[in-house]
Amino acid sequence: MNSSEQSIRLAAGDVELTVHPENGCRIGSLRVGGTELLRQGAHYGTFPMVPWCGRLRDGRFRDGAATHQLPLNAAPHAIHGTGRDTVWRTARSDGSEAAFTYELADPWPYAGRVTQTFALAEDSLTVAMGVETAETSFPAQVGWHPWFLRTIGGERARLDFSPEWQEERGEDHLPTGKRITPLPGPWDDCFGMPDGVRATLTWPGFLELEVSSRARWVVVYDEQEEAVCVEPQSGPPDGLNTDPELVTLIDPLELAMTWTWRRL
C-alpha cells in the first residue's frame, strides 16, 4: 500500500518517531520518554536536504559546459534542495524501521531516485540517504536540517563541537572560499570536520544527544531563540559549484547520520 498520505510512526521502548512522507519526508516529531526534542510546525522538525544543501549561489550550478538555473526560493539564492517540498513514497514501514523514495524531477534537471531510511532504537536514531542516477552522472549533495528545541524542561541546550575550521561567510551568507579559525556564535555558518561530524547537545537534567556522521561538513544555525540546528551535510553551501560530488551509474551518493542519546 502506498502510505504517502499518512504519517508513519516508529517506536522503540518509550521512544516515538513520526515521519511525514507527504511533507518532504521530514521527521515531524521525536519524543523520548514522552518529551519532544524537535521544534514543531510544518516547516520544522528535521527535513532532508537533497539534491543540494544550503544556499546555491543565484540558483545556478555548472555541470561541465552546461549551466542550470533553479528557482530562487530564498532570493537571490536557491536553498536546501527539492526533497523537502516533495511527496515521498513509503517503500516499507515495520515497527522501528522505515524506508521512503522519490523520483528526481523538474526543476532538478536530471533523472534519478532518492532513498531515505530510518532505524530507531531506544537510545539512537540512524537516518541514511542515497541518490542514484537513472541516466547520466550529475553533481549532488545530501544532508539534514534538524530543528532541536533550544529549551526543554526550562533548561537551555548546550552545544559542544570542535571543528577544524570555519568557512568565512560573506555578506551573501555564502562561503568566501577562505577558511578561518572558528569564531564564537551565534552562528549561521559552515564548519569543516574532516574526520567526521561529532557534536553534542546537552539539556541539563534531561538528555545528552550526540549527532555523528562521516560527513565532513556541518552547518550550525542558532540565531533563533526557539531552536538549535546542527546540520551534517556532504558538502558546503554552494558546493555544487565549489566542491561537487558526482553521482554516477556505478557510484551513488550515500550518507548517514546517527543521533545517540543518554538520559541524565
Buried (B, 14 or more C-beta within 10 A) or exposed (E): EEBBEBEBBBBBEEBBBBBBBBBBBBBBBBBBEEBEBBBEEEEBBBBBBBBBBBBBBBBBBEBEEEEBEBEBBBEEBBBBBBBBEBBBBBBEBEEBBBBBBBEBEEEBBBBBBBBBBBBBBEBBBBBBBBBBBEEEBBBBBBBBBBBBBBEBEEBEBEBEBEBEBBBBBEEEBBBEEEBEEBEEEEBBBBBBBEEEBBBBBBBBEBBBBBBBBBBBBBBBBBEEEEBBBBBBBBBBBBBBBBBBBEBEEEEBBBBBBBBBBEEE
